[in-house]
Amino acid sequence: MFYVYILISEKNNSYYVGSCKNIGKRLSQHNNGMVKSTKRFLPWTLIFSEEFENLNDARKREAQIKKWKRRSAIEKLVKTF
């Protein structure tokens, strides 16, 4: 299985959207400063995830979410989680 996930920074309340195969391992990488784009805003909390059969579908959904320009769109999605 593959996942699309949304993290929120406890430091500045920013969101990060990503995709991966092992969500627990990936969250650990984010919180251990191993991801260049997120290490400045530690710690991160998982607030949303969706499961997909293949990586291609997960990446398509990740791209769709990242295209949303308004923070409120992500917040609306997260409320359903």
Phi, psi and omega in degrees: 000154178233157187226147165251137183221157175234130177248154172236137178279130176285344181281314184224011178061023176277159180256152171227131179246131180210179176221153183193177176263321182240101188292325178295315179296318182294318177298320177299318178299317178299313185281348176261010177073022183269357180246115186306317186285347183241352188292339179286343188242031179296153352273165181246147177235134177287125180240353181197143171208151174228145182255142180225154180288328183220161183295324180301315179295321178297317180294324177297317179292320176302314180297320179299313181296319181293336178285340179295126185270338184259135177301326182298330179293318178293318180298323177295318178296316183297325180298335179279350185281000000 
